[in-house]
């Protein structure tokens, strides 16, 4: 594995797919990793396997995202690498989809990505380094 120039990582929207694989790889590379999701209980097996620290967050809530970063800063240090993997979808024929389900999906997938990127960027500007990754989850 290539050397990773970072020491801490935060993965928002962690689950059992891509984000779990990234968590495993980053932990194996020696990074301190934080994983966050609405349902922190589902993260317990991944946290136990990798030594990652789990955090609860509603990524569509500005206050919750700001609090998440404060907790991560205090527990792990300012993250050098942030991966946003949270998403939601509204399923069904377009003529029948509930508009509120679409609103929630956009809030989580797009607005949440903005909120997390904003918090990460503020910290990375101060540190003058870091990386932010957004997935198409």
C-alpha positions, 0 to 999 in steps of 0.5 A: 500500500502506498504511504498515506500522508495523513494521520486521522480520517473521518468517514461520514455515512459509514456503512457496510460497503465502500466506506467499510472497505475504506475504514479497514484500509485506513486503519490498516495503514495506521490512521486514527479513523472516525466513522459516523452515521445516523444509526451508530449501533450498526457501526459497532462491528466495524468499529470493533474490527478496525479500532475506529471511533463511532459517532452519531450524526444526522448529516442534514442537520447543520448543528449536528454536523458542527458538533460531530467535528467538535467531537472528532477534533477532541477525540481523534484530532482534526481530521486530515482526510474526510470522506462523505458517503451518506445518501438517501433515495426516494424510490418509485415511479416519478408520478407517485414519489412522495415529495417529502421523501425526495426533499429528505434524500436531497437534504442527506445526499447533497446538503449534508455533503455541503455541510460536511465539506464546509466543516472539513474545509474550515479545519483544513484551511487552518492546517493548510493540508488535507483531503475531502472526498465525496462519493456518489453513494 
